[in-house]
Amino acid sequence: MNIANFLVTMHGAVAQGVIWSIMTLGVYITFRILDFADLTVDGSFATGAAVSAMLVGNHNADPFLSLLAAFGAGMVCGFATGFLTTKMKIPGILSGILTMTALYSINIRIMGNQAMIPLNGTKTVDIVIRKAIPGISAKNSQILLGGVIVGIIIAFLYWFFGTELGSSIRATGNNPYMVRSLGVNTDTTTMIALAISNGLVALSGGIFAQVQGSSTVDIGIGTIVIGLASVIIGEVVLGKHAGFLPRLLCMVLGSIIYRAIISLVLFLGLRSTDMKLITAIIIAIALFFPTMKKSMQQWGSRRQAAIAVADSQAENAFDGSDDSDKESDGKE
């Protein structure tokens, strides 16, 4: 193994992991906070990429303003799913599938009926950073860009979910019936959470398209699987019972670890077509890890209890032999 090439590979994995962690935070909002299986993600990620690439590549818009537009487009996608599930009473998972399906055609429209928008030679966010900081590498500019945006998002989410509205959203995910009894409109909280979640997913898609140098209509395929894998890995690293801020930070760490694992597997010689299989294996192991950890703890507790019982029986047997010796000495 060439150490230098390996370090370069891991460097690239960190850069990608930071950018994809924005999407992971969005998935975390629906999957864990709201307890909603949202499949809109595959479509909204591509929507953010399409909007950002279209504005930057075809209209020479400011790349950072295009990211705000991508975030807004993603919020509209999330609102659509929320409307389907709350107002039209369509099950959540089907609402996400309907929105995701519709977004495929909408994204092609956004891209001007093209399958791809190239961004070669255009001013993208990472190029702006590289011009502002001479000598910085492409990967480091991506890490800096993603790190700053992730820091702002985590600070916002930590503040927002501490407000009355944010607490209502968290309570909706925990027990919607109790929240309704307190007079909270759970339809509103659900739609807001879905809008914020898909806004972050679309923002990640917009950044990824600019950094990658192109946007394709199928750029979002498999995004939800990547997001779930990153969320689960992050939870395995920290545990589900940690505070809210550490959990948000571990979503970023989970995304980086996931990308590092994928990069390592490719570095060792597996084909890119094996990624779906590898992702499924990673998720299965991550899901099994808490069960295995609990089983090991139970086995350890039973083993300690058995040792304590054995020690107690041995002690009692020793004490009994001492008493019998004393009685025999008295008789003599």
C-alpha positions in Angstrom: 0.0 0.0 0.0 1.4 3.4 -1.0 1.0 5.6 2.1 1.1 8.9 0.1 -1.7 7.8 -2.2 -3.7 6.5 0.8 -3.3 9.9 2.6 -4.4 11.7 -0.6 -7.5 9.4 -0.8 -8.4 10.0 2.8 -8.0 13.8 2.3 -10.4 13.7 -0.5 -12.8 11.6 1.6 -12.8 14.2 4.3 -13.5 16.9 1.8 -16.5 15.0 0.4 -17.7 13.9 3.8 -17.9 17.5 5.0 -20.0 18.6 2.0 -22.3 15.5 2.2 -22.7 16.1 6.0 -25.0 19.0 5.2 -27.3 16.4 3.6 -26.9 14.1 6.6 -28.0 16.8 8.9 -31.1 17.2 6.8 -31.8 13.5 6.9 -31.3 13.4 10.6 -34.0 16.0 11.1 -36.7 13.8 9.5 -35.3 10.4 10.3 -34.6 10.9 14.0 -36.1 14.2 15.2 -39.4 14.0 13.3 -39.5 10.2 13.1 -40.5 10.4 9.4 -39.2 8.2 6.6 -38.7 10.8 3.9 -37.8 9.5 0.5 -38.0 13.0 -1.0 -34.2 13.3 -0.5 -33.2 11.6 -3.7 -35.2 14.2 -5.7 -34.5 17.3 -3.6 -30.7 16.7 -3.7 -30.9 16.7 -7.5 -33.2 19.8 -7.4 -30.6 21.7 -5.4 -27.9 20.7 -7.8 -30.0 21.6 -10.9 -31.0 25.0 -9.6 -27.5 26.0 -8.5 -25.9 24.7 -11.7 -28.5 26.4 -13.9 -28.0 29.7 -12.2 -24.2 29.5 -12.2 -23.6 27.8 -15.5 -26.3 29.4 -17.7 -27.0 32.7 -16.1 -23.6 33.6 -14.5 -25.3 34.2 -11.1 -23.3 34.6 -8.0 -22.4 31.0 -6.8 -23.2 31.7 -3.2 -26.6 33.3 -4.0 -27.3 30.2 -6.2 -26.9 28.1 -3.0 -29.6 30.2 -1.3 -31.8 29.6 -4.3 -31.1 25.8 -4.1 -32.0 25.9 -0.4 -35.3 27.6 -1.1 -36.1 25.1 -3.9 -35.4 22.3 -1.5 -37.8 23.8 1.1 -40.5 23.8 -1.6 -39.9 20.1 -2.2 -40.1 19.3 1.5 -43.3 21.4 1.8 -44.9 19.5 -1.1 -44.2 16.2 0.7 -45.6 17.7 3.9 -48.7 18.9 2.2 -49.3 15.4 0.7 -49.0 13.6 4.0 -50.7 16.1 6.3 -53.5 17.7 4.2 -54.1 14.9 1.7 -53.6 12.2 4.3 -51.3 10.1 2.1 -48.9 7.9 4.1 -45.5 9.6 4.6 -43.4 7.1 2.7 -45.7 7.3 -0.3 -45.7 11.1 -0.1 -42.0 11.1 -0.4 -42.0 8.6 -3.3 -44.6 10.8 -5.1 -42.6 14.0 -4.7 -39.3 12.2 -5.6 -40.9 10.8 -8.8 -42.4 14.2 -9.8 -39.1 15.9 -9.2 -37.3 13.9 -11.8 -39.4 15.6 -14.5 -39.2 18.9 -12.8 -35.4 18.8 -12.5 -35.1 18.1 -16.2 -37.2 21.2 -16.8 -35.1 23.3 -14.5 -32.0 22.1 -16.4 -33.5 23.2 -19.7 -34.4 19.7 -20.9 -30.8 18.7 -20.6 -29.4 15.6 -18.9 -26.3 17.5 -17.7 -25.1 21.0 -17.1 -21.3 21.3 -17.2 -19.7 24.0 -15.0 -16.2 23.9 -16.5 -14.8 27.4 -16.7 -17.5 29.0 -14.6 -17.1 30.7 -11.3 -18.0 28.2 -8.6 -17.8 28.5 -4.8 -14.6 26.6 -4.5 -12.9 28.7 -7.2 -14.0 31.9 -5.4 -12.3 30.6 -2.2 -9.2 29.6 -4.1 -8.9 33.0 -5.6 -9.5 34.7 -2.2 -6.9 32.5 -0.5 -3.9 32.1 -2.9 -2.1 28.7 -2.6 -5.0 26.8 -1.0 -5.6 23.4 -2.7 -8.9 22.3 -4.2 -9.6 19.8 -1.4 -8.7 22.2 1.4 -11.0 24.9 -0.2 -13.8 22.3 -0.1 -13.1 21.4 3.5 -13.0 25.1 4.5 -16.2 25.9 2.6 -18.1 22.9 3.9 -16.7 23.4 7.5 -17.9 27.0 7.6 -21.4 26.2 6.2 -21.7 23.2 8.5 -20.7 25.3 11.5 -23.4 27.9 10.7 -26.0 25.2 10.1 -25.3 23.4 13.4 -25.4 26.7 15.3 -28.7 27.5 13.7 -30.2 24.0 14.3 -29.0 24.1 18.0 -30.7 27.4 18.5 -33.8 26.7 16.4 -34.7 23.4 18.1 -34.3 25.1 21.5 -37.1 27.6 20.6 -40.8 26.9 21.2 -41.4 26.0 17.6 -38.3 23.7 17.5 -39.3 22.0 20.7 -42.8 21.5 19.2 -41.2 19.8 16.2 -39.1 17.5 18.5 -42.2 16.7 20.6 -44.1 15.9 17.4 -41.6 13.3 16.5 -41.7 11.8 20.1 -45.4 11.8 20.7 -47.7 13.6 18.2 -50.9 12.7 20.2 -49.7 14.4 23.3 -48.6 17.4 21.3 -52.0 17.7 19.7 -53.6 17.6 23.2 -51.5 20.6 24.1 -53.0 22.6 21.2 -50.0 22.3 18.8 -50.8 21.9 15.1 -48.7 18.9 14.2 -49.5 19.4 10.4 -47.6 22.7 10.6 -44.6 21.3 12.6 -44.4 18.4 10.2 -44.3 20.6 7.1 -41.7 23.0 8.6 -39.4 20.1 9.6 -39.7 18.6 6.1 -39.1 22.0 4.5 -35.9 22.6 6.6 -34.7 19.1 6.1 -35.0 19.1 2.3 -33.7 22.6 2.2 -30.4 21.4 3.7 -30.4 18.4 1.4 -30.8 20.7 -1.7 -28.1 23.0 -0.3 -25.7 20.0 -0.1 -26.7 19.1 -3.7 -26.0 22.6 -4.9 -22.5 22.7 -3.3 -21.7 19.2 -4.6 -22.7 20.1 -8.1 -20.4 23.2 -8.1 -17.5 21.3 -6.5 -17.9 18.4 -8.9 -18.1 20.7 -11.9 -21.4 19.5 -13.3 -25.0 18.6 -12.5 -26.8 15.5 -13.9 -30.4 14.6 -13.7 -29.6 11.4 -11.8 -27.1 13.0 -9.4 -29.4 12.3 -6.4 -29.9 8.6 -6.9 -29.0 6.7 -3.7 -28.8 9.9 -1.6 -31.2 8.7 1.1 -29.2 5.5 1.6 -26.0 7.5 2.0 -27.7 9.8 4.5 -29.1 7.0 6.6 -25.7 5.2 6.6 -24.0 8.4 7.8 -26.7 9.0 10.5 -26.4 5.4 11.8 -22.6 5.5 11.8 -22.7 8.8 13.7 -25.1 7.3 16.3 -22.9 4.3 16.7 -19.8 6.5 17.3 -21.6 8.5 20.0 -24.7 6.7 21.1 -28.3 7.8 21.0 -28.4 9.1 24.6 -25.9 12.0 24.2 -26.9 15.7 24.1 -28.4 17.3 21.1 -25.3 19.3 20.1 -22.9 16.3 20.3 -25.4 14.3 18.1 -25.4 17.1 15.5 -21.6 17.0 15.5 -21.5 13.3 15.2 -23.7 13.4 12.1 -20.8 15.3 10.5 -18.4 12.7 11.8 -20.6 9.9 10.5 -20.6 11.4 7.0 -16.8 11.7 7.0 -16.4 8.1 8.3 -18.8 6.8 5.7 -16.8 8.5 2.9 -13.5 7.3 4.4 -14.8 3.7 4.3 -16.0 4.0 0.7 -12.7 5.6 -0.3 -10.7 2.9 1.5 -12.7 0.1 -0.2 -12.1 1.7 -3.7 -8.4 2.2 -2.8 -8.1 -1.5 -2.1 -9.2 -2.3 -5.5 -13.0 -3.0 -5.5 -15.1 -1.7 -8.3 -17.3 1.3 -8.2 -20.2 -0.9 -9.2 -19.9 -2.6 -5.8 -20.8 0.6 -3.9 -24.4 -0.4 -3.4 -23.4 -3.7 -1.9 -20.8 -2.1 0.3 -23.2 0.6 1.5 -25.8 -2.1 2.4 -23.2 -4.0 4.4 -22.1 -0.9 6.2 -25.6 -0.1 7.2 -26.3 -3.7 8.3 -23.2 -3.7 10.5 -24.0 -0.3 11.9 -27.6 -1.3 12.7 -26.4 -4.6 14.3 -23.7 -2.9 16.4 -26.0 -1.6 19.1 -27.6 -5.1 19.4 -24.2 -6.8 19.6 -23.1 -4.2 22.2 -26.1 -4.8 24.3 -25.7 -8.6 24.0 -22.0 -8.3 25.1 -23.0 -6.2 28.1 -25.7 -8.7 29.1 -23.2 -11.5 28.7 -20.7 -9.6 30.8 -23.3 -9.0 33.5 -24.3 -12.7 33.6 -20.6 -13.7 33.7 -19.9 -11.4 36.6 -23.0 -12.6 38.4 -21.9 -16.2 37.9 -18.4 -15.5 39.2 -19.9 -13.8 42.2 -22.2 -16.8 43.0 -19.3 -19.2 42.5 -17.1 -17.1 44.9 -19.9 -16.9 47.4 -20.4 -20.7 47.3 -16.7 -21.3 47.7 -16.5 -19.0 50.7 -19.5 -20.7 52.3 -17.9 -24.1 51.7 -14.6 -22.9 53.2 -16.5 -21.5 56.3 -18.3 -24.8 56.7 -15.1 -26.8 56.6 -13.7 -24.5 59.4 -16.7 -25.1 61.6 -16.5 -28.9 61.1 -12.8 -28.9 62.1 -13.6 -26.9 65.2 -16.4 -29.4 66.2 -14.0 -32.4 65.7 -11.4 -30.7 67.8 -13.9 -30.2 70.6 -14.9 -33.8 70.7 -11.3 -34.9 71.0 
